[in-house]
Amino acid sequence: MVNVRKIGLFDIVNFLLLAFVAIACLFPFLHMASVTVSSAEHIVRNEISFFPRGFQLDTLNAVFEDPRLWVGYRNTLLYVSLYLPISMSLTIAAAYALSRRDLVFRTPVMLMLVFTLMFNGGMIPFYLVARSYGLIDTMWAVVLPNAINTIYVIIMRTFFQGLPKEIEESGRVDGLSDFTILTHVVLPLSKPVLLTIGLFYTVWIWNDFSAALLLLRDSSMFPLQLVIRNMVVVGQAGDVLEATTGGGTKVVLESLKYGVILLGCLPVIMVYPFIQKHFEQGALIGSVKG
């Protein structure tokens, strides 16, 4: 016999509340998409909300023909491909070491890591340190300064601490070293938290432009978000209605801004559904246990 649960007032209120939150989250994307494919006269009169008016594809064509965006895409993909392995390797090594209760100076090291969450040297010391290491106008200026995040180290350390100690002990009985236990025993059991932290790092480096803005001068090395930022700032500098893309096409500036913003968000949005299950599990376990 099928057990059908009676729908109560709480279920109805919960559904309506979550539906409202979902619509509120989707509205900016729907609005940007509608403005991107709407005609100029409706955009100038601010008549666009959920649905486009005067459908056209001139803005999208202009966006795809702009070489600056593709250079930014190429650079961002390069930075992500370098940043992610370095960040994950450093985070895994630090988290696994700190999860070991027999680590010498474990508590002072944790206190120093937590200290960095509350205090920051500031922009000028950041620039001076980067310059002293020769990072100015190099791809490492984007990759190395934020290569490890203390919060993600703590989350992964908490996850490692929640793994059964018997697994590591059985590995030691078999004569495995600490490194072999980490790579062959611990990491295969840590897929949820690894994918979660990997997604966090990917989104961080994909969206970050502050290091590039401060340390890069050569426009051919600009990441995608810095290119988008420059386009948006141009639109806020005055009463400019039209913009000329890299391909020489004139389009409404508001429509162009929304088009490039959507283009910048699309890759991360497309990746998330494939790891959603592991993301939810890893985020909950890593932040609640311990």
N, C-alpha and C positions, 0 to 999 in steps of 0.2 A: 504494500500500500504506500502510495506516495505521500510524504509528509509535506504539506504546503503550509509554510509559516504565514501567520496572519500579519498583514502590513499595518503597523501602528503609526501613531502620530510622529514618533521619533524618526521613523524611516522616511516619512514624507518630508519632514523638516530637513533631515539630513540630505536627502536627494536634492531638494530645492537649493539648499545652501551650497552644496558641491557644484550644482549646475551653474549657479551664479558665479562661483569662483572660476570655473572652467571658462565661462564666457568672458569674464574680466581678463583672464590670461590670454585668451585667443584674440580679443578685440584689437590690440595693437598690430598683430600680424595681419588680420583681415583688413584693417584700415590701411596699412601700408601697401598691401597687395592691391586694394581697390584704387588707391591714389595712383599707383604705378601704371595701371592700365586704363585710367580715365583721361578724358580729353582736357586740353589746357583751360578752356573757358570754365569748366566746372571746378577745376582745381583752384583757379584764381578766385572764384566766388565762394570757395570753402563749402561746397555742397556735397562732399563725399563723406559717407559714414561707413556702413557695412558693405555696400554694394557699389561697384564701379558705375560711372555714368559717362556716356560717350566713349565706348570701348575703343582702345587703340593700342598698338604694340610698338609705337615709335620709341618710347622710353626704354623698353626692354631691349630692343635692337641696339639702341645707343649704348646701353650698359654693357652688352656683350661685345660691342665693337671697341670699347675703351681699353687700350693696351695697359693703362695704369693698373686696372683691376686685376688683369691676368698676371702682371708682374708681381703685384701684391699677393695673389694666390700662390704663385710659385714660391715666393720667399716664405710665406707662412707655412706651407707644406714642408719646406726645408727645415724651418725652425722647429716645427712639431716633431719631425722625424729625428732630429738631433736631441731635442729637449726631453722627449718622453723616455727614451732608454736611460739617459743620464739621471733624470729625476727619480725614476722608479728604482734604479740600482742603488742610489744613495738612500732613498727612503726605506727600502727593504733592509739594507745593511744596518742602518741606524735603529730601525724598529725592532729587528730581531735581536740585536745586541742588547737593547734596553729592556727587552722582554725577559732576559735571563736574570734571575734574581741573584746569581752569584757573580755578576759583573762588578769589577772593581770600580769604585767611584760612580756607581750607577745613579745614586740620588743627586750628587752635585751636578752631574751631566744633565739630568732631567731638569733641575732648577735653572741651569743656564739656558736650556731650550725654552722653557716657559718664560724666562725673562725676556726673550726676543719677541714674545707675543704682546708684551705690555709696553715695551720701549723700542723706539726706532731712531736710528741716527739722523734721518732726514735726507732731503734731496741733495744738498751740497756735499755732505760726506759720501753719499752714494756715488755721485759723479766723480769725486776725487779718487775714490778707491778704484772705480772702473778705469779711470785714466791712468792710474799708477800701474795697473796690470796690462795696459795696452789694448783695452777692449773697444776704444772709440772707433767707430766706423768699421766694425767687424761683425760677422754673424754671431760671434760668441757674446756680444753685448746684449743680445736678446735672450740667449740660451742660459748663460752661466749665472747672472746675478740672482735669479729666482729659481735656482735649480732644485731647491728642497724647501718644503713647507712644514713648519713645526706642527701644525694641526693635523696634517695627514700622517706625520710620523707617530703622533700620539694615537690616532685612530688605528693605524696598522699595528702598533705595539700592543694595544688593548686586544686586538683580534688574536695576535700570536699568543698572548698570555692565556686566552680562553681555550686554546687547543690542548687536548689531553697530554699530560706529561709522559704517559706510558708509551706514546708513539716514539718520542725522542729517546726514551730509555731503551726501547727495543732496538732502535738504530745503533745505539752505543754498544749494546750487547753484540751486535753483528760487526762491530769494528768500524763503524762509519765515523768520519770526522765531522766537526761542526758545519763546515761548508757543505759537505755531502748531505747531511741531515737537512740543512736549509733548502738545498736545490732539489733533492729527491723525495723528501718527506713533507716538509712544512709547506713549501710553495704549491705543490699539487693540491693540497687541502685548502688553500687560501684563494681560490679562484674568485669568489665573490668580492672580497676586499681588494684584490689586485685590480679587478676590472673597475671597481668603484673609484679607487684612488687614481687609476689611469685616466678615467673619464674626467675627474676633477682637474688633473694636470693638463689634459688636452684642452678643456674649456678655458682654463686659465691662460695658457700660452696663446690660444687662438684669439682670445678677446683682449689681451694685454697690448697696449701701445705705449705705456708710460716709459718703459726702458728704451724703446726705439726712439721715442720723441726726444729723449734726453741725450742719448748716446750716438744716434745715427745722423749723419749729415747727407750722405749719398742717397738720393731718392730711388736709385735702382735697387737699394737694399731694404726699402720700407716694407713692413708687413702689411697685410690687407687691412687690418683695423686702423692703422695709421693713415693709409690712403683714404679710407672712408671718413675718418676723423677730419682730415684736411678738407674733404668735400663738404662736410656738414658745417665746418667753421666758416667756409666761404659763404654759405647760405645765411649765416647769422651775422655777417659783417655789415649788412646794409639791406636796402630794399631792392634786392636783385631778384628778378622774376625768371630770367632765362640763364642757362648755363651751356657752355660749349664742352662737349666731351672730348676725349683724346682722339676720337675719330672725326672730329669736326662737325658733329651733328648738334643743332640747337634744340634743347628740350626745356620744359619747365623745371626749374631748380628743385622745387618741392618734390616733384615726381621722381627726379633723378636721385635725390637723397634717399627716398624710401626704397627705390629699386636697388641701390648698392647695399643698403642695410640688410634687405632681405637676402641678397646674394651672399653677404657675409655670414648670416645666421644659418643658412640652409644646410651646410655640411654637418654641423653639430646636431641639428635637429634630425637629420636623416640617420645619424649613427646611433642616437640614444635608444630607439625602439629595439635594436638588436641586443642590447645589454641591459634592458630595463629590469628583467627578473633578477639578475645578479647584482645590479645596482641597488635595488631595494634591500635585498638580503645583506649585502656587504655594509651598507650605510647603517642599518639597524644594529647588526652584530657589533660592528666596530665602535659604535658610539654608546652602546648600552652596557655591554658586558664589562666586568672588571671593577 
